Amino acid sequence: MGKQQFVALMYGWIVILGLIFISSMVIALLLRFTPLNEPALSWVTLIVGLITLFIGGIVAGTKSKKKGLFIGCITGLGFTLFTFAVQYLGYEQTFSLEQSFNHLGYILVAVLGGVIGVNAVGGSEQ
């Protein structure tokens, strides 16, 4: 992996973490100041996560300008590994089956975003 791909991954991860932070704050405010409860927001959090990983994949692919499949996959895997590390080290829990499927979807959406990002700037390799 070259320097350009590494920088692209860093941009993608920073965008993902920033968007997740902002959306978490909005969801927390919704939980606090509206009658919504946590089970009602489970689909919302899944959709927000998918959109966030898609945007992060697009950013990484745009910055990379080549190898969109690879960049998108590494972007999604990096997010999944970060989430797993926080959950395992902080809460001493592994992924449930539902979380595993969610993260598989996150990785696939990040791959799609990486491919679209590369093709948006006219890259020749995927």
Phi and psi in degrees as GROMACS dihedral restraints (atoms count N, CA, C in turn):
[ dihedral_restraints ]
;  ai    aj    ak    al  type     phi  dphi    fc
    3     4     5     6     1   -84.1    20    10
    4     5     6     7     1   174.8    20    10
    6     7     8     9     1   -62.9    20    10
    7     8     9    10     1   -38.4    20    10
    9    10    11    12     1   -62.9    20    10
   10    11    12    13     1   -40.6    20    10
   12    13    14    15     1   -68.7    20    10
   13    14    15    16     1   -37.7    20    10
   15    16    17    18     1   -65.0    20    10
   16    17    18    19     1   -43.1    20    10
   18    19    20    21     1   -63.1    20    10
   19    20    21    22     1   -39.7    20    10
   21    22    23    24     1   -62.5    20    10
   22    23    24    25     1   -42.1    20    10
   24    25    26    27     1   -61.9    20    10
   25    26    27    28     1   -42.4    20    10
   27    28    29    30     1   -62.8    20    10
   28    29    30    31     1   -42.9    20    10
   30    31    32    33     1   -60.5    20    10
   31    32    33    34     1   -45.5    20    10
   33    34    35    36     1   -61.1    20    10
   34    35    36    37     1   -45.0    20    10
   36    37    38    39     1   -66.7    20    10
   37    38    39    40     1   -39.0    20    10
   39    40    41    42     1   -64.9    20    10
   40    41    42    43     1   -42.6    20    10
   42    43    44    45     1   -62.7    20    10
   43    44    45    46     1   -44.0    20    10
   45    46    47    48     1   -60.9    20    10
   46    47    48    49     1   -50.1    20    10
   48    49    50    51     1   -63.6    20    10
   49    50    51    52     1   -37.9    20    10
   51    52    53    54     1   -64.6    20    10
   52    53    54    55     1   -45.8    20    10
   54    55    56    57     1   -67.5    20    10
   55    56    57    58     1   -37.3    20    10
   57    58    59    60     1   -64.8    20    10
   58    59    60    61     1   -41.0    20    10
   60    61    62    63     1   -62.3    20    10
   61    62    63    64     1   -48.1    20    10
   63    64    65    66     1   -63.5    20    10
   64    65    66    67     1   -45.4    20    10
   66    67    68    69     1   -67.8    20    10
   67    68    69    70     1   -32.5    20    10
   69    70    71    72     1   -64.9    20    10
   70    71    72    73     1   -39.0    20    10
   72    73    74    75     1   -64.8    20    10
   73    74    75    76     1   -42.6    20    10
   75    76    77    78     1   -64.3    20    10
   76    77    78    79     1   -44.1    20    10
   78    79    80    81     1   -65.3    20    10
   79    80    81    82     1   -39.0    20    10
   81    82    83    84     1   -63.2    20    10
   82    83    84    85     1   -40.5    20    10
   84    85    86    87     1   -65.4    20    10
   85    86    87    88     1   -39.0    20    10
   87    88    89    90     1   -62.5    20    10
   88    89    90    91     1   -41.5    20    10
   90    91    92    93     1   -65.8    20    10
   91    92    93    94     1   -35.3    20    10
   93    94    95    96     1   -76.8    20    10
   94    95    96    97     1   -42.4    20    10
   96    97    98    99     1  -108.4    20    10
   97    98    99   100     1     5.8    20    10
   99   100   101   102     1  -128.4    20    10
  100   101   102   103     1   165.9    20    10
  102   103   104   105     1   -77.7    20    10
  103   104   105   106     1     6.3    20    10
  105   106   107   108     1   -66.4    20    10
  106   107   108   109     1   149.3    20    10
  108   109   110   111     1  -120.1    20    10
  109   110   111   112     1   173.5    20    10
  111   112   113   114     1   -60.7    20    10
  112   113   114   115     1   -45.6    20    10
  114   115   116   117     1   -60.6    20    10
  115   116   117   118     1   -30.6    20    10
  117   118   119   120     1   -70.1    20    10
  118   119   120   121     1   -23.2    20    10
  120   121   122   123     1   -98.5    20    10
  121   122   123   124     1     6.6    20    10
  123   124   125   126     1   -64.5    20    10
  124   125   126   127     1   -40.7    20    10
  126   127   128   129     1   -70.6    20    10
  127   128   129   130     1   -35.0    20    10
  129   130   131   132     1   -63.4    20    10
  130   131   132   133     1   -44.2    20    10
  132   133   134   135     1   -66.4    20    10
  133   134   135   136     1   -35.7    20    10
  135   136   137   138     1   -64.3    20    10
  136   137   138   139     1   -45.7    20    10
  138   139   140   141     1   -66.0    20    10
  139   140   141   142     1   -41.4    20    10
  141   142   143   144     1   -61.5    20    10
  142   143   144   145     1   -41.3    20    10
  144   145   146   147     1   -63.1    20    10
  145   146   147   148     1   -43.3    20    10
  147   148   149   150     1   -63.5    20    10
  148   149   150   151     1   -44.0    20    10
  150   151   152   153     1   -64.3    20    10
  151   152   153   154     1   -41.1    20    10
  153   154   155   156     1   -63.7    20    10
  154   155   156   157     1   -45.6    20    10
  156   157   158   159     1   -66.8    20    10
  157   158   159   160     1   -34.6    20    10
  159   160   161   162     1   -63.2    20    10
  160   161   162   163     1   -46.3    20    10
  162   163   164   165     1   -64.0    20    10
  163   164   165   166     1   -42.4    20    10
  165   166   167   168     1   -61.9    20    10
  166   167   168   169     1   -38.8    20    10
  168   169   170   171     1   -65.2    20    10
  169   170   171   172     1   -39.5    20    10
  171   172   173   174     1   -63.6    20    10
  172   173   174   175     1   -44.5    20    10
  174   175   176   177     1   -62.1    20    10
  175   176   177   178     1   -45.8    20    10
  177   178   179   180     1   -63.5    20    10
  178   179   180   181     1   -43.4    20    10
  180   181   182   183     1   -65.4    20    10
  181   182   183   184     1   -38.7    20    10
  183   184   185   186     1   -65.0    20    10
  184   185   186   187     1   -42.4    20    10
  186   187   188   189     1   -70.9    20    10
  187   188   189   190     1   -34.2    20    10
  189   190   191   192     1   -73.2    20    10
  190   191   192   193     1   -42.8    20    10
  192   193   194   195     1    70.0    20    10
  193   194   195   196     1     0.3    20    10
  195   196   197   198     1  -159.8    20    10
  196   197   198   199     1   163.5    20    10
  198   199   200   201     1    56.4    20    10
  199   200   201   202     1    54.8    20    10
  201   202   203   204     1   -62.2    20    10
  202   203   204   205     1   -39.3    20    10
  204   205   206   207     1   -61.6    20    10
  205   206   207   208     1   -46.2    20    10
  207   208   209   210     1   -65.2    20    10
  208   209   210   211     1   -48.3    20    10
  210   211   212   213     1   -63.9    20    10
  211   212   213   214     1   -43.5    20    10
  213   214   215   216     1   -63.4    20    10
  214   215   216   217     1   -41.4    20    10
  216   217   218   219     1   -64.8    20    10
  217   218   219   220     1   -44.8    20    10
  219   220   221   222     1   -67.7    20    10
  220   221   222   223     1   -35.7    20    10
  222   223   224   225     1   -62.2    20    10
  223   224   225   226     1   -48.7    20    10
  225   226   227   228     1   -65.2    20    10
  226   227   228   229     1   -41.9    20    10
  228   229   230   231     1   -64.3    20    10
  229   230   231   232     1   -39.1    20    10
  231   232   233   234     1   -62.0    20    10
  232   233   234   235     1   -42.9    20    10
  234   235   236   237     1   -63.4    20    10
  235   236   237   238     1   -43.5    20    10
  237   238   239   240     1   -63.5    20    10
  238   239   240   241     1   -43.5    20    10
  240   241   242   243     1   -65.2    20    10
  241   242   243   244     1   -38.9    20    10
  243   244   245   246     1   -62.3    20    10
  244   245   246   247     1   -46.0    20    10
  246   247   248   249     1   -63.0    20    10
  247   248   249   250     1   -42.9    20    10
  249   250   251   252     1   -62.9    20    10
  250   251   252   253     1   -42.6    20    10
  252   253   254   255     1   -62.6    20    10
  253   254   255   256     1   -44.0    20    10
  255   256   257   258     1   -62.9    20    10
  256   257   258   259     1   -44.6    20    10
  258   259   260   261     1   -68.4    20    10
  259   260   261   262     1   -41.8    20    10
  261   262   263   264     1   -73.6    20    10
  262   263   264   265     1   -46.7    20    10
  264   265   266   267     1   -76.8    20    10
  265   266   267   268     1   -33.6    20    10
  267   268   269   270     1   -85.9    20    10
  268   269   270   271     1   -36.3    20    10
  270   271   272   273     1  -119.1    20    10
  271   272   273   274     1    -1.8    20    10
  273   274   275   276     1    55.0    20    10
  274   275   276   277     1    42.6    20    10
  276   277   278   279     1  -130.9    20    10
  277   278   279   280     1   145.4    20    10
  279   280   281   282     1   -94.7    20    10
  280   281   282   283     1   176.9    20    10
  282   283   284   285     1   -69.0    20    10
  283   284   285   286     1   140.2    20    10
  285   286   287   288     1   -80.8    20    10
  286   287   288   289     1   172.0    20    10
  288   289   290   291     1   -61.6    20    10
  289   290   291   292     1   -41.4    20    10
  291   292   293   294     1   -62.7    20    10
  292   293   294   295     1   -42.9    20    10
  294   295   296   297     1   -65.0    20    10
  295   296   297   298     1   -36.8    20    10
  297   298   299   300     1   -62.4    20    10
  298   299   300   301     1   -42.9    20    10
  300   301   302   303     1   -66.4    20    10
  301   302   303   304     1   -39.7    20    10
  303   304   305   306     1   -60.1    20    10
  304   305   306   307     1   -45.0    20    10
  306   307   308   309     1   -71.4    20    10
  307   308   309   310     1   -30.2    20    10
  309   310   311   312     1   -62.6    20    10
  310   311   312   313     1   -42.2    20    10
  312   313   314   315     1   -62.8    20    10
  313   314   315   316     1   -40.2    20    10
  315   316   317   318     1   -60.2    20    10
  316   317   318   319     1   -43.9    20    10
  318   319   320   321     1   -64.7    20    10
  319   320   321   322     1   -44.3    20    10
  321   322   323   324     1   -63.7    20    10
  322   323   324   325     1   -38.7    20    10
  324   325   326   327     1   -69.0    20    10
  325   326   327   328     1   -37.0    20    10
  327   328   329   330     1   -65.8    20    10
  328   329   330   331     1   -37.4    20    10
  330   331   332   333     1   -62.4    20    10
  331   332   333   334     1   -46.2    20    10
  333   334   335   336     1   -59.3    20    10
  334   335   336   337     1   -43.6    20    10
  336   337   338   339     1   -62.6    20    10
  337   338   339   340     1   -39.7    20    10
  339   340   341   342     1   -62.8    20    10
  340   341   342   343     1   -42.9    20    10
  342   343   344   345     1   -64.8    20    10
  343   344   345   346     1   -43.9    20    10
  345   346   347   348     1   -65.5    20    10
  346   347   348   349     1   -39.9    20    10
  348   349   350   351     1   -63.0    20    10
  349   350   351   352     1   -42.1    20    10
  351   352   353   354     1   -64.3    20    10
  352   353   354   355     1   -44.5    20    10
  354   355   356   357     1   -73.0    20    10
  355   356   357   358     1   -20.8    20    10
  357   358   359   360     1   -70.3    20    10
  358   359   360   361     1   -28.6    20    10
  360   361   362   363     1   -99.5    20    10
  361   362   363   364     1     2.1    20    10
  363   364   365   366     1    86.2    20    10
  364   365   366   367     1    27.4    20    10
  366   367   368   369     1   -67.8    20    10
  367   368   369   370     1   150.4    20    10
  369   370   371   372     1   -97.6    20    10
  370   371   372   373     1   -21.8    20    10
  372   373   374   375     1  -106.7    20    10
  373   374   375   376     1   148.7    20    10
